[in-house]
Amino acid sequence: MKRFLVMLIVTLSIIALGETYLRSPLRIPLEITGYFGEYRQYRSQDNPAHFHKGMDLSTGGKTGFEILSPADSYVDSLVLNDPVYGTKLTLVLPEVRDFYNNENGIKIIFAHLESVGDLTTESGRKLNLIYRRLMKEFNDGYVEARFHPGEISFEMGDTVAYSGDSGGVPPHLHMEIRDLSEKVLLNPGLYFNFPRKGTEIQILGLRAGGKEYMFDSETVVITPYSPLAIRSRVLVRHYISPKKISLYIGEKLVYQIDFENYFFIDEVDKVDEVYTNSTSSDYWFKLKDGEALSIIAVNNWKSVDLSSPKTAKVVVEDHWGNVSEKTFTIVMRR
C-alpha cells in the first residue's frame, strides 16, 4: 500500500509538471502569427531560406508592450542592430527544464525590440542604462554585449524589455527557446500556454512527378525520384504551419514531420528537405525518403511495398491538437 501511494504521488507530480507553463511574456493574450519551423524565404545573404526559429506573437500592430520575464532569469546577451533580429535580448532561465536534454536551464530570446530594460526594478534600470549607452556609442552599428551569469537578474514577472519593430519588420514579438549550448531550438509551445483557438486545418492538394491530384479521385503515382508532397496550412487569424503531418499507408505510419525541435547550426538552413515551392504562409511539405533531420520523426519508406495500389491517409495536426485527414490511393512505379 505504501509503495502504491509513493508511485501515485510520483505519477501525479509528473502529470502536474507536464501541465505547468511559464508565465506569459506579454500582458495581452498570446496569439501566434508565425509558427515554429515554418518556411522562411531567402531575403538576403544574412537571412537565407530557413526554418522559422521560434514563434511570432501578435502585438496588434503596435509597439511598446511590456515584455516580462517568464521565470526567474538573468541576462545572457544583448544585441543591437542585428540585420535579422533588430534589437535582441537573451535571458537564461536556470531552473526551467530543458525538455530535449532533460536537465535544468534554457535560454529564451526576445527580438525586434523597441527598447531594453525598465525603470521599475534595479536590474531593469541597470540594463536600460547599458542599452542607452550602447545606443549612444554605436548608433546604428551592430554590437553584441555579453554578461556574466547572474550579473543582471530578474524575478518572474519583471519587465525586461518593450516590444517593437526593429530589424525592419511589422510590429510583433519574436520568441525563441534554445538549450544552454544553443545547439538545439525547441518549440516554444512546450513552455507557454497559447490560448486554444478555433482553427481550420486545410489539406489542399497532393503533388507527385509534377502532377497535382485531387483526393479520392484517382491513383497517385510516385517514383523514387518524384516523391509525394502535401499542401497544408492552418488558418487561425493568420495562416500558420501545422505542428505535425503524418502519412499512413495501409495501417502503417510511414512518414511523420513533427515541429518539436531541431538542431540550430546543422539543420536550420535545410528547409528544402522538408518544404517545396512554399511561401511564409502557404506550405508544400515533402513526404520523401531523404536526409535525416530532427523534424523528421518517422521515416519507414524503405519497409513499404507499393508494387500494387494501396490506401493511404495523411493526417494533419495543429498546435492545439485539432486534427484533419484525407485518404487517397497510392502506387509506386519504378
N, C-alpha and C positions, 0 to 999 in steps of 0.2 A: 504493500500500500504506500509506504514511504517513497519507494522508488518510483511508483506511478505518479505521485504528486510532484516529485522533482522533475520528471520528464514533462509533465503537464505545464509546469512553470516555465521550463526552457522553451517549450513549443509556443506558449503564449507570448513569451518575450520576443521570439523570432518573428511571429506574426505582427506584433506591435511595432518592431523595428522596421519591418517591410512597409508599414503604412505611415511611417514618420517622414515628413518632408521638411526641408529647410524653410526658414522664414522667407516670404516673398521679398524680392529686391525692390519692388515698387508698391506704392500705396494704392494703386489702381489695380483692378483685376488683370491678371496676366492673360494676354491674348497673343497667340502665336501667329506671326505673319511670315516667318521663314523657318522651315523645319531642319532639324539636324540631318546632315548627309545629302541635302538637296543638291541638284546640279547647279553649279555656278559657272557662267560662261567666261571665256577669255576676255579680259578687259585691258590688260597691259602686261609688260614683262614682269612687273611687280605683282600682278594679280592674274595668273593664268587660270585656265579652267580647272575646277577643283570641286571636291565635296564641301558643302557648307560645314563650317567647323563648329557651329553652335546653334542657338535659337535666336531668331529675331523677334523682339517683343514690341507691340504697338505702344506708342505714346500719344496716339490720337493726332498725329501730325504736328505736335507741339514739342518744344524743348523745355528744359528746366525742371523736370521731375526729379525729386529726391531719389537717390539710389541707396538702398540700405544694406548693411552687412547681413548676409543670410544666417550667419552664426558668428561666434567669437572668431576673430581673424586678426591677421597682421598683414602689412603691405609688403609685397614681394618686389614689384616694379611699377614704374610709371613711364609711359611712352607718350611723347608729344609729336604731332605732325607725321604720324605714320601714313604712307600713301594709301593704305587699305583701311586700317582701323581708326585713323584720326587720333584722338586722344584716348589712350587705353590704360586702364588700371588693373593690375593683377593682385589678388589677395590670396593668402594661404589660409585655409580653414583646417587647422591641425587636428581637430577632434572629429572631423567628419569622415565617414568610412569611404574608402576608395573601393568601389564595387568590383573593379577589374582585378586589382592586386590583392584585395581582401586585407587591407591594412589601413590604418588611420592616416588622414592627410590628403587633401585635394587642393587644387588651385582653381579659382574662378576668375574669369576675365570679363570686364565690362568695357565696351568700346563705343566709339562715336560720341564721346562725352563732350558736354559743353564746358564743364569745369570739374575740378577735383578738390576734395576736402570740404570742410564745413566749419562754421564758426561756433557751433553749439557744444563741441567737445574739445578737450585739449588736443587729442590726436588729430581731430579734424582741422583745427587751427594750424597745427604744425605741418600737416600735409598740404593744406591750402597755401601756406607761406612758401613752401618749397615749389609748389606748382607755379605760383605767381612769379617767383624769382627766375625759374627756368623759362617761363614765357617771355619775361623781360629780356633775359640774356640771349635766348636763341631765336626769339620772334617766330618765324615760320619754318625754322630749320628742324630737322629730325634730331631728337635727343631721347636717350633712354637712361633713366635713373634707377639703380637697384639699391635695395635696403637690406640691412641685417635682420635676421629673424627676430621679431618682437620689438624692433626699433620703433615702429608706429603701430599700435594695436587698437583694435576696435571691439566693442561688445556687440552682440547680436542686436540689430535694430538701429545701430548708429548710422548716421548719414555719412557716406564715403565719397559721393560724387553727385553730379547732376547730369541728366540725360541731354543729348544734343544731336547734332547732325555733322560733326567733324568727320573728315575723310571723304567729303563730297557726296553724302548720301541724304535722302529724306530723313526727317527726324524719326528715330527709333532707338531702342536699346538692343545691342548685340551682346549675347552672353554665352560664354564657353565654360566647360568643365574639363580640366586636364588632371592627369595624375601628377604627383610631385616631380617626377623626372621630365614631364611634358613630352613623353613618348606616346601617350595614349589620350585620345579625345573620347569623352563619354557623353552620351545623350543626356542633356540637362533634365529631360523628363524623368530620369531616375531619381532626381533630387528635389524637384519642385512640383507642386500640385497645380497643374494648369486646369482651370475650371472646365468641366465637361461641356462640350458644345454639341448642338445638333449639327451633324455633318452629312455631307453627301459624298460617298465614295464612288468615283466614276471609273469604270473599266471600259475604255473607249475603243479598243481595237487590238488586233493581232497583226504581226508582220513577220514574214519569212521569205527569204530569197527575193527581196524587192517587191513582193506582192502582199497586199493587205487583204485580210479575211474578215468576214462577219461571223460572229459567234453562232453556232448551231446551223450554219448554212451549208458548209462544205468541209471536206477534209483538209486540214492544214498540213502541207508537205514541207518538211525541213530536210536539210542535208547537214553533214558535219561542217560545211562551210557557209551555211546560211541558217544560223540558229534562230530560235524563236525570240520575238520581242513583244512586250506588252505595254500598251499605253494606258496609264492610270494616274489619277491625281485625286486629292481630297479638297472639297470645297467647304471651307468654314465661312469666313467672310472674304478671305483671300484663298487662292489656290495654294496648297502646300503639298509636300510629298507624303506618301504613305509611310507608316512605320515599318510594315512587313509585307512582303509579297511571297506567296508560296505556290509552287507548281506541283500538282499531283498527276501522275499517270497511272491509271487503274487506281489502286488504293495506296500506292507508294508515293511518299514525299520525295520528289526528285531534285528540287532546287528551291532554295529559300534565300531571299535578301532580307536582312534584318538590320535596321539602323540603330544598333545598340552602342557600338563603339568602333573605333578603327585607329590604326597607328598613324601618328601625326606625320612624321618625316617620310616614312616609307610608302604611305598609301594615299595621302591627301590629294595628290595630283593624278591618281589613276582612275579618274572619274569615267573615262571612256571604256573601262572594263565593265561598268555597270549600266551606263546610260548610252543612248544613241539618238542623234537628231533631236536633242532636247533643248528646252529653254529653262529659265529660272521659275517658270510657272506651268510648264507642260512637259511631261516626262514620258519617255520611252525607255523601258527597262529591258536590258538584255537578260535572257534566261538561258545562258550558254555555259558550256564546259570550258571555262577559260582560266585565267590566272587566279590563284587562291588569294582571297582578301578576307580581312576580318568581317567585312559586311556580308560576305557570302557565308551564311550559317550552315547551309546544307548543299552538297553537290554530289548527287548519286547518278549522274548521267551515264556513267560507264556500265552501270548494272541494269540498264533499261533495255528491253527488247522491243524495238519498234519496227520489226520486219513486216508486221501487219498493223492495220489501223487499231488504235487504242482510244478509249475515252480518257480525256484529260480535263483537269479543272484548275483554274487559277483562283486563288483566294487572296484578297487584299484587306489589310487591317490598318486602321488609322491609329493615332496616338492614344485614343481613349478606349480602344478595344472594340470599336464598331467594325463589322466585317461585311464584305460583299464578295460574291463569287460568280464566275461564269464557267460553263462547260463547253467543250468542243471535241472534235475528233482529230487525232494527230497520227502521222506516219512519217517514217524516215526513208528517204531514197538515197542510195549510195552510188 
